[in-house]
Amino acid sequence: MTDLERIRHSAAHVLATALLKIWPEAQLAAGPPVETGFYYDVDLPHRISPADFERIEAEMKAVTKANQTFVRSAVSRDEAIKLGESGRLAALSDRAFPSKFKLDILRRIPEGEEISLYTNGDFVDLCAGPHVMRTGNVGAFKLTHVSSTYYLGDENNPQLQRIYGTAFKNKTEMEAHFNMLEEAKKRDHRKLGRDLRLFHIDDEVGQGLVLWTPNGAIIRQELQNFISRELTRQGYSQVFTPHIGKLGLYRTSGHFPYYKDAQYPPIVERETLDLLAREACSCGDLSNKLESGEINGYLLKPMNCPHHIKIFASQKHSYRDLPIRLAEFGTVYRWEQSGELGGMTRVRSFTQDDAHLFCTEEQLPAEVVGCLNLVKTVFNLLGMKDYRVRVGLRDPDSAKYIGDPANWDKAEQACRAAAAGMGVPFSEEPGEAAFYGPKIDFVVKDVLGREWQLGTVQVDYNLPIRFDLAYTGSDGKEHRPVMVHRAPFGSMERFIGCLIEHFAGHFPVWLAPEQVRLLTVTEAQNEYAQRLLRELKEKDVRVTLDDSREKLGAKIRLAELAQVPYILTLGERESISEQVSVRSRKLTAPEAKSWLEFFHQLLDEIAHRSL
């Protein structure tokens, strides 16, 4: 546990102490530290709301001011049960009722494991620790929100109130944290996406299903154009595949039925449904028949790889043909729980800049390195230079992974070697591999310090075996290719959602939906403005003209709200001298330039994709 986690774990105990001072009848469950702070689950007749926070925080301050020592004591199971039955666990004194949640937690502690209590003042809690030395070491804290939760996350258990807070070593660190949260609100891609008209999610279409509006579509298309040109240079072939496939395809790949909870339900042919209905087949029977393969159906594709595999298998290949690199901006479908959906970063339909490479074992190291370099190219282009690499390996104790352990060893070694050669920090994380192979994920830190998993590269020996893929080697015999799965952006939806927040909506000019806006001061400049408009459009610049009768200040404000990179004001002086008055976020004040100077500067900036 880190020092900050110790502070937050201790703050949870301070919160519990304060709650019991106000409501002695409170039944406490668990109070761990979490990524953003801490919480404590409580069963209490009084419905806690933010209006109660000031009172609770005042009691918490009294506990920290008292500077109570956190005292650890190991006890026997019988002693702990006795304390729980007397109501003394998670309480300030004995009570007329048992500490029901603590007794349940106690029963779940394995036999032979040490049982420990932590005491601060009169508060005694069943807890494994650790904590800071004294309550006064908790530093700065603040309650943030309250929600409902089921005990142990099981809807069959009692519903509790979960009180959240955060804590830091001092007030300066806490103020920095809340300033960051305020900045995050301003950058929230859901708000900016709405304000800048980048995307729309409509209940009548379905939650988690993104509608790309014209402005958002421009950003997406520019990114696709960039990566497509890179792929052409690197010898990729573009393919297109349907949005559905037969269940048998996904049975072979292993996606169905083992991952059916993360997929949309199968689509059954009408004739089959009519026949089953006449046989009075229940929904449960239908599900069993689909899983067993007794009847077939179709599935909205959760992955593009089985389709690409079938393209590779559609003709014979020699070792001279390899590597074969198939790329597609392929849309896939996953069933996410409604409570897990969020804007563009967690959706039910998303498009991957997907590719699958089929190569020999000898070619594998170079192909993996090539894929990693492509991801780095994308990140450097967009100024995402603060990232780390995570190598996801199999968990040897898990049964979810398919294939020969010897092949896994080779694939994992290829990922380790490629990651080690990148010159950036990387970590190995067992249990994070895909079911068919290890992977290298790029975890990007944004300007607010938040981490996002974006690009990925995966090495796969197993699907070529499951689909019986082969190529003819130089010895005239059939050999098994190795597959590499890779997606530099990952999901276009998630990537662009992160990009909106990364740039706070201030996109570089080459990505901006609207690159230039011309503003006339009076009607006398309309002819000059129309000429500039034509010249910009001839060079494919995304430009608009505001020649309305609104006051200039109002026009400027509208353009700034739309976050147009360049706003050109055209008045009498500009039209006479063939100049423009340039406003941009890079300038502290408007700057007069000759039209041709600005024009060539703009085209150069777009061509070089400057940030």
Buried (B, 14 or more C-beta within 10 A) or exposed (E): EEEBBBBBBBBBBBBBBBBBBBBEBBBBBBBBBEEEBBBBBBBBEEEBEEEBBEEBBEBBBBBBEEBBEBEEEEBEBEEBBEBBBBBBBBBBEEBEEBBBBBBBBBEEBEEEEEBBBBBBBEBBBBBBBBBBEBBBBBBBBBBBEBEEBEBBEEEEBBEBBBBBBBBBBEEEEBEEBEEBEEBBEEBBBBBBBBEBEBBEBEEEEEEBBBEBBEBBBBBBEBBBEBBBEBBEEBEBEEBEBEBBBBBBBBBBBBBBBBBBEEBBEBEBEEEBBEEBEEEEBEEEEBBEBBBEEEBBBBBBBBBBBBBBBBBBBEEEBEBEEBBBBBBBBBBBBBBBEEEEBBBBBBBBBBBBBBBBBBBBEEBBBEBBBBBBBBBBBBBEBBEBEBBBBBBBBBEEEEEEBBBEEEBBEBBBEBBBEBBEEBEEEBEBEBEBBBBBBBBBBBBBBBBBEBEBBBBBBBBBBBBBBBBEBBBBEEEEEEBBBBBBBBBBBBBBBBBBBBBBBBBBBBBBBBBBBBBBBBBBBEEEBBEBBBEBBEBBEEEEBBBBBBBEEEEBEEBBEBBEEBBBBBBBBBBEEBBEEEBBBBBBEEEEEBEEBEBEEBBEEBBEBBEEBEB
